[in-house]
Amino acid sequence: MLSFLLPIIYLSFISLGLPDSLLGSAWPSIYPELNVPVSFAGIVSMIIAAGTIISSLQSELLTLRFGTGRVTAVSVALTACALIGFSLSKSFPLLCLWAVPYGLGAGSVDASLNNYVALHYKSRHMSWLHCMWGVGASLGPVVMGSFLTGGHTWNDGYRLIGILQIALTLILFLSLPLWKKGAAADPGPDSGNSVSSDTELNRQPLSLQEIIRIPGAKAIMLSFFCYSTIEQTTGLWVSSYFVLHDHIPAQTAAGYAGLFFIGITVGRALSGFLTLVLNDRQMIRLGQAGILIGIILLLLPFGITYSFAGLILIGLGCAPIYPCIIHSTPAHFGADRSQAVIGVQMASAYVGTCIMPPLFGLIAEYISA
């Protein structure tokens, strides 16, 4: 049954990525229309991140009680409602309001699905599944850019993505029997872990204090904070950076922002093959080197071509880090504690999302390009 679930999980990861890149690519068109400062994108991003922190910390409780399938279906339904709400918004307070259910839905599905894949599949599957997140994240700016250049509004772009999320929600609810059968099955040769079901763990969920006291937990939380800071700040602000620094039209910059997510997508597709010869730790270090070189290229005054190359390289560097850290979690912390630790990892990542992109926005507002 685990093999039959793979296409469903692929679709779910695509759905995670689709809305993640919309705000950054659409913001150059949103903030003049709503008459708010450019830095206010950070407020919306912060509200979304706060919701994901809350739901990530509750992921173990929810998964133990309801199972991964139900948590995923309900969470995607929440994000679908939020995206439709975004599409109907004509004021900044409404954007902030709909950011709440979007964050709550995104955090639960992210933590639950990542733990399920870490427990039941090998590292290459984790990389390829996160590649599907990159497919969604890459398509987001393309969809938004197409609407903006085609004479439509950013609301129309959000509406289309919301409709796609509704369709995925229906598929997930129809697939619930597969999740139950998959949870009852043995892990099989692809997992390498001894725990086969998130509902078979007949225990109480760990408290936050208990998780933090696990050896290595603080270090992994800091790692996720730093990684998410780089990924989310780049994804949210690179479109505005090209508009304000390189004077590219907003409609064009929305499409160029997709280069970063294309880099992540291609990188994760390649990472799936590289994991056949490199272990998780080696993949993480390779990614760190790529990010460093990409940032240097983006900041050097060599013209827009080098900036684009740096942006792609940052994406390539980001590619293996997130999935490889998550996949190694059951091995480092135990399969019986992986859902709790992954939930805290997700929360730490979203703390970075909550704090650092808004801070970068304030820096951008008060420092001349």
Secondary structure, DSSP 8 states (H G I E B T S, - for coil): -HHHHHHHHHHHHHHHHHHHTHHHHHHHHHHHHHT--GGGHHHHHHHHHHHHHHHHHTHHHHHHHH-HHHHHHHHHHHHHHHHHHHHH--SHHHHHHHHHHHHHHHHHHHHHHHHHHHHHS-HHHHHHHHHHHHHHHHHHHHHHHHHHHTT--HHHHHHHHHHHHHHHHHHHHHTHHHHHHHHHS---TTT--S---SS---S----HHHHHTSTTHHHHHHHHHHHHHHHHHHHHHHHHHHHHHS---HHHHHHHTHHHHHHHHHHHHHHHHHTTTS-HHHHHHHHHHHHHHHHHHHHSSS-HHHHHHHHHHHHHHHHHHHHHHHHTHHHHH-TTTHHHHHHHHHHHHHHHHHHHHHHHHHHHHHS--
